Amino acid sequence: MKQRVEMKIAGQVYRIASELDPDYVKSLADYLERKIERIQKRTRIGNLTGAIVLAALDVTDELHQEKAQREKDNKEQQKAQQRSRGELASHLKRLTKRMDRALADLDSN
C-alpha cells in the first residue's frame, strides 16, 4: 500500500507516494541531501541545479561501481564453483577406480 512521505532535499519539500518504508525513503533523501551539501562545499558551483546534477552523477557512479564489483564477484564465485566441481569430479573418478580395483581383487580371491 502506498504511503505519503514528506522529505526535504536542497531546501525543497517534496511529498511523494511510495510503497517503500517511509523511513527508508527519508534516509534516501537524507543521503542525497548530504551529497549535495558536500559537493557545494568542495566545488565552486554557484547554483543549486549544478550541485544536484553533480550529486546525481556521484550517486550514479557509486551504483555502477557497486554493480561492476558485484558482477566481478559473481564471476569469481562461478569460476571457483567450476573449479570445485572439476576437483570433485576428478576425486570421484579416482575413488571409483580404486573401488573397481578393490572389487576386482575381491572377485579374484
Z-matrix of the N, CA and C atoms (Angstrom, degrees):
N
C 1 1.440
C 2 1.535 1 109.05
N 3 1.286 2 116.34 1 132.21
C 4 1.460 3 120.84 2 -179.33
C 5 1.526 4 110.24 3 -73.76
N 6 1.328 5 112.75 4 140.27
C 7 1.457 6 119.80 5 177.13
C 8 1.517 7 108.79 6 -123.42
N 9 1.305 8 116.70 7 148.70
C 10 1.460 9 120.99 8 177.36
C 11 1.519 10 108.06 9 -80.81
N 12 1.317 11 114.56 10 133.91
C 13 1.456 12 120.74 11 179.83
C 14 1.518 13 107.83 12 -128.10
N 15 1.327 14 115.26 13 132.59
C 16 1.462 15 120.24 14 176.97
C 17 1.517 16 108.21 15 -108.82
N 18 1.323 17 114.98 16 132.06
C 19 1.456 18 119.65 17 179.70
C 20 1.518 19 109.15 18 -142.64
N 21 1.328 20 114.42 19 162.06
C 22 1.458 21 119.95 20 179.87
C 23 1.523 22 108.58 21 -123.06
N 24 1.324 23 115.03 22 124.14
C 25 1.457 24 121.59 23 178.20
C 26 1.518 25 107.57 24 -131.30
N 27 1.312 26 115.87 25 124.49
C 28 1.465 27 122.56 26 177.52
C 29 1.527 28 111.85 27 53.34
N 30 1.315 29 115.07 28 42.03
C 31 1.458 30 119.96 29 176.77
C 32 1.516 31 115.48 30 80.49
N 33 1.312 32 117.36 31 -4.42
C 34 1.463 33 121.80 32 179.72
C 35 1.525 34 109.85 33 -104.01
N 36 1.299 35 116.40 34 138.06
C 37 1.458 36 121.09 35 176.36
C 38 1.527 37 108.04 36 -93.29
N 39 1.317 38 115.24 37 129.93
C 40 1.465 39 121.85 38 178.65
C 41 1.519 40 108.38 39 -120.82
N 42 1.301 41 115.33 40 139.02
C 43 1.460 42 121.51 41 174.67
C 44 1.524 43 106.85 42 -120.09
N 45 1.327 44 114.50 43 121.91
C 46 1.466 45 118.42 44 -179.44
C 47 1.521 46 109.36 45 -128.56
N 48 1.308 47 115.22 46 160.90
C 49 1.458 48 121.71 47 172.54
C 50 1.524 49 106.83 48 -105.53
N 51 1.332 50 115.97 49 128.46
C 52 1.457 51 119.67 50 -176.86
C 53 1.521 52 110.19 51 -144.93
N 54 1.329 53 114.61 52 148.72
C 55 1.457 54 120.11 53 173.78
C 56 1.522 55 111.31 54 -86.09
N 57 1.321 56 115.95 55 -9.95
C 58 1.460 57 120.29 56 178.52
C 59 1.524 58 109.99 57 -75.21
N 60 1.324 59 114.87 58 159.58
C 61 1.453 60 120.54 59 177.45
C 62 1.536 61 109.04 60 -59.16
N 63 1.331 62 118.23 61 129.45
C 64 1.467 63 120.51 62 -178.15
C 65 1.534 64 113.64 63 -56.00
N 66 1.328 65 117.26 64 -38.48
C 67 1.464 66 119.74 65 178.44
C 68 1.529 67 111.08 66 -64.38
N 69 1.317 68 116.28 67 -36.82
C 70 1.465 69 120.18 68 177.66
C 71 1.527 70 110.34 69 -65.55
N 72 1.319 71 116.90 70 -44.68
C 73 1.469 72 121.05 71 179.19
C 74 1.525 73 109.85 72 -60.64
N 75 1.326 74 116.49 73 -42.46
C 76 1.465 75 120.12 74 178.59
C 77 1.526 76 111.01 75 -64.76
N 78 1.331 77 116.49 76 -36.03
C 79 1.470 78 119.04 77 178.65
C 80 1.531 79 110.59 78 -66.92
N 81 1.326 80 117.16 79 -34.21
C 82 1.471 81 120.10 80 175.37
C 83 1.524 82 110.52 81 -64.54
N 84 1.321 83 115.11 82 -43.69
C 85 1.467 84 119.43 83 178.95
C 86 1.529 85 110.50 84 -63.89
N 87 1.328 86 117.30 85 -41.03
C 88 1.467 87 121.29 86 178.13
C 89 1.528 88 110.49 87 -62.41
N 90 1.313 89 116.62 88 -40.81
C 91 1.464 90 121.30 89 179.08
C 92 1.527 91 110.15 90 -61.04
N 93 1.319 92 115.82 91 -47.55
C 94 1.463 93 120.67 92 179.24
C 95 1.527 94 110.57 93 -63.63
N 96 1.313 95 116.78 94 -40.56
C 97 1.458 96 121.19 95 178.56
C 98 1.529 97 110.97 96 -59.81
N 99 1.332 98 117.14 97 -43.35
C 100 1.467 99 121.08 98 178.21
C 101 1.531 100 111.11 99 -64.34
N 102 1.316 101 116.34 100 -39.30
C 103 1.473 102 120.25 101 177.43
C 104 1.530 103 110.56 102 -60.44
N 105 1.309 104 115.97 103 -46.99
C 106 1.463 105 121.17 104 -178.91
C 107 1.529 106 109.54 105 -61.39
N 108 1.318 107 116.85 106 -45.10
C 109 1.469 108 120.66 107 -179.71
C 110 1.523 109 111.42 108 -61.77
N 111 1.351 110 116.96 109 -43.14
C 112 1.470 111 120.06 110 178.79
C 113 1.522 112 111.55 111 -62.14
N 114 1.320 113 115.86 112 -42.23
C 115 1.465 114 120.09 113 -179.50
C 116 1.528 115 110.03 114 -65.36
N 117 1.315 116 117.18 115 -41.51
C 118 1.458 117 119.97 116 178.97
C 119 1.526 118 111.34 117 -63.12
N 120 1.335 119 117.31 118 -35.32
C 121 1.461 120 121.16 119 -178.91
C 122 1.524 121 112.20 120 -74.12
N 123 1.332 122 117.41 121 -35.41
C 124 1.464 123 118.76 122 -173.49
C 125 1.525 124 114.58 123 -100.23
N 126 1.307 125 117.75 124 -1.65
C 127 1.471 126 120.17 125 177.55
C 128 1.525 127 109.57 126 -122.63
N 129 1.287 128 114.38 127 172.12
C 130 1.472 129 119.74 128 179.35
C 131 1.522 130 111.34 129 -103.28
N 132 1.309 131 116.20 130 22.59
C 133 1.461 132 119.24 131 -179.99
C 134 1.524 133 108.06 132 -70.37
N 135 1.300 134 115.29 133 123.50
C 136 1.455 135 120.21 134 -176.01
C 137 1.513 136 114.21 135 -89.24
N 138 1.321 137 117.10 136 -14.25
C 139 1.457 138 117.28 137 -177.74
C 140 1.532 139 111.11 138 -114.81
N 141 1.289 140 113.97 139 150.19
C 142 1.460 141 121.25 140 -177.20
C 143 1.523 142 112.00 141 -65.92
N 144 1.313 143 117.08 142 -37.79
C 145 1.462 144 120.43 143 -178.98
C 146 1.525 145 110.70 144 -59.88
N 147 1.307 146 116.82 145 -43.48
C 148 1.466 147 120.14 146 178.50
C 149 1.523 148 111.45 147 -61.70
N 150 1.328 149 117.28 148 -41.42
C 151 1.470 150 120.96 149 178.51
C 152 1.519 151 110.90 150 -64.94
N 153 1.317 152 116.67 151 -38.99
C 154 1.472 153 120.57 152 179.12
C 155 1.530 154 110.05 153 -65.79
N 156 1.328 155 116.76 154 -42.34
C 157 1.467 156 120.43 155 179.20
C 158 1.527 157 110.34 156 -62.89
N 159 1.338 158 117.15 157 -44.12
C 160 1.467 159 119.75 158 178.02
C 161 1.525 160 111.58 159 -64.57
N 162 1.323 161 117.13 160 -37.73
C 163 1.468 162 120.23 161 176.98
C 164 1.527 163 110.33 162 -64.04
N 165 1.330 164 116.45 163 -41.11
C 166 1.466 165 120.27 164 178.15
C 167 1.529 166 110.68 165 -63.15
N 168 1.329 167 116.42 166 -41.41
C 169 1.470 168 119.93 167 177.67
C 170 1.528 169 110.99 168 -64.90
N 171 1.319 170 116.40 169 -39.64
C 172 1.462 171 120.68 170 179.30
C 173 1.535 172 110.62 171 -63.36
N 174 1.315 173 117.05 172 -45.59
C 175 1.470 174 121.00 173 178.98
C 176 1.524 175 110.22 174 -65.03
N 177 1.331 176 116.89 175 -39.92
C 178 1.460 177 120.79 176 178.09
C 179 1.525 178 110.53 177 -63.55
N 180 1.323 179 117.07 178 -40.44
C 181 1.461 180 121.14 179 176.61
C 182 1.529 181 110.78 180 -61.28
N 183 1.318 182 116.37 181 -44.86
C 184 1.477 183 120.25 182 177.63
C 185 1.530 184 110.42 183 -57.81
N 186 1.317 185 115.90 184 -44.95
C 187 1.464 186 120.85 185 -179.82
C 188 1.522 187 111.16 186 -61.35
N 189 1.314 188 116.82 187 -46.13
C 190 1.468 189 120.55 188 -178.56
C 191 1.527 190 111.70 189 -66.73
N 192 1.334 191 116.48 190 -39.76
C 193 1.459 192 119.23 191 177.69
C 194 1.529 193 110.98 192 -64.41
N 195 1.320 194 116.39 193 -42.30
C 196 1.464 195 120.45 194 178.74
C 197 1.528 196 110.71 195 -63.62
N 198 1.325 197 116.19 196 -41.95
C 199 1.465 198 121.18 197 178.58
C 200 1.525 199 110.73 198 -63.05
N 201 1.330 200 116.97 199 -44.50
C 202 1.462 201 121.04 200 179.42
C 203 1.528 202 110.72 201 -63.37
N 204 1.334 203 116.95 202 -40.52
C 205 1.466 204 120.36 203 178.68
C 206 1.527 205 110.58 204 -65.08
N 207 1.328 206 116.76 205 -41.08
C 208 1.468 207 120.56 206 179.12
C 209 1.528 208 110.47 207 -63.78
N 210 1.337 209 116.94 208 -41.76
C 211 1.470 210 120.47 209 178.05
C 212 1.527 211 110.48 210 -63.39
N 213 1.338 212 116.58 211 -42.56
C 214 1.466 213 120.70 212 177.86
C 215 1.529 214 110.31 213 -61.98
N 216 1.319 215 116.37 214 -45.49
C 217 1.468 216 120.42 215 179.16
C 218 1.530 217 111.00 216 -61.76
N 219 1.334 218 116.84 217 -40.90
C 220 1.467 219 120.54 218 178.88
C 221 1.523 220 111.34 219 -63.40
N 222 1.338 221 116.73 220 -41.95
C 223 1.467 222 120.20 221 178.74
C 224 1.517 223 110.97 222 -63.92
N 225 1.331 224 116.29 223 -42.54
C 226 1.464 225 120.10 224 178.65
C 227 1.530 226 110.63 225 -63.70
N 228 1.319 227 115.95 226 -39.85
C 229 1.464 228 120.11 227 178.47
C 230 1.528 229 110.78 228 -65.26
N 231 1.323 230 117.14 229 -40.96
C 232 1.462 231 120.49 230 178.12
C 233 1.522 232 110.99 231 -63.42
N 234 1.339 233 116.81 232 -41.74
C 235 1.463 234 120.44 233 178.24
C 236 1.527 235 110.42 234 -62.84
N 237 1.315 236 116.41 235 -42.31
C 238 1.469 237 120.56 236 179.24
C 239 1.530 238 110.58 237 -64.11
N 240 1.320 239 116.88 238 -39.54
C 241 1.463 240 120.50 239 177.80
C 242 1.525 241 110.48 240 -65.44
N 243 1.330 242 117.00 241 -41.09
C 244 1.467 243 120.17 242 178.59
C 245 1.525 244 110.79 243 -63.82
N 246 1.339 245 116.66 244 -41.93
C 247 1.464 246 119.96 245 176.90
C 248 1.528 247 110.45 246 -61.44
N 249 1.318 248 116.04 247 -44.09
C 250 1.466 249 120.24 248 179.79
C 251 1.523 250 111.24 249 -62.40
N 252 1.334 251 115.89 250 -42.24
C 253 1.467 252 119.36 251 178.26
C 254 1.520 253 110.65 252 -63.02
N 255 1.336 254 115.77 253 -42.05
C 256 1.467 255 120.02 254 179.19
C 257 1.516 256 111.03 255 -63.88
N 258 1.335 257 116.70 256 -42.95
C 259 1.459 258 120.57 257 178.54
C 260 1.525 259 110.96 258 -65.16
N 261 1.317 260 116.53 259 -39.97
C 262 1.467 261 120.58 260 178.26
C 263 1.517 262 110.90 261 -64.83
N 264 1.329 263 116.73 262 -43.67
C 265 1.465 264 120.30 263 178.96
C 266 1.518 265 110.69 264 -61.99
N 267 1.330 266 116.56 265 -42.46
C 268 1.461 267 120.87 266 178.42
C 269 1.526 268 111.01 267 -63.56
N 270 1.307 269 115.61 268 -42.78
C 271 1.469 270 120.64 269 179.14
C 272 1.537 271 110.35 270 -63.63
N 273 1.314 272 116.80 271 -43.84
C 274 1.466 273 120.50 272 179.13
C 275 1.525 274 111.08 273 -64.07
N 276 1.330 275 116.58 274 -37.08
C 277 1.468 276 120.34 275 178.44
C 278 1.534 277 110.15 276 -63.34
N 279 1.353 278 116.32 277 -43.98
C 280 1.470 279 119.93 278 178.46
C 281 1.530 280 111.05 279 -63.54
N 282 1.329 281 116.10 280 -42.32
C 283 1.470 282 119.53 281 178.80
C 284 1.527 283 111.53 282 -63.51
N 285 1.324 284 115.49 283 -39.59
C 286 1.465 285 119.54 284 179.19
C 287 1.523 286 110.30 285 -63.40
N 288 1.323 287 117.42 286 -42.38
C 289 1.470 288 120.67 287 177.84
C 290 1.525 289 110.77 288 -62.23
N 291 1.328 290 116.53 289 -42.63
C 292 1.469 291 120.05 290 179.20
C 293 1.529 292 110.68 291 -62.52
N 294 1.322 293 115.05 292 -43.51
C 295 1.471 294 118.72 293 179.73
C 296 1.526 295 110.54 294 -64.61
N 297 1.335 296 116.26 295 -41.34
C 298 1.462 297 119.59 296 178.31
C 299 1.535 298 110.78 297 -60.87
N 300 1.339 299 117.26 298 -43.11
C 301 1.470 300 120.88 299 178.49
C 302 1.530 301 110.51 300 -64.44
N 303 1.342 302 115.50 301 -42.63
C 304 1.467 303 119.07 302 -179.24
C 305 1.524 304 110.61 303 -64.02
N 306 1.336 305 116.60 304 -40.67
C 307 1.468 306 119.87 305 178.81
C 308 1.522 307 110.56 306 -67.95
N 309 1.335 308 116.27 307 -38.21
C 310 1.457 309 119.83 308 178.40
C 311 1.521 310 110.08 309 -64.63
N 312 1.327 311 117.72 310 -39.73
C 313 1.477 312 121.44 311 177.43
C 314 1.517 313 110.48 312 -63.37
N 315 1.335 314 116.93 313 -39.08
C 316 1.466 315 120.28 314 179.00
C 317 1.537 316 110.69 315 -65.31
N 318 1.335 317 115.39 316 -40.45
C 319 1.465 318 120.00 317 -179.37
C 320 1.523 319 111.59 318 -67.29
N 321 1.332 320 116.56 319 -33.27
C 322 1.449 321 119.75 320 -177.90
C 323 1.531 322 112.12 321 -77.98
N 324 1.297 323 118.11 322 -17.50
C 325 1.476 324 121.43 323 -179.61
C 326 1.485 325 110.81 324 -86.65
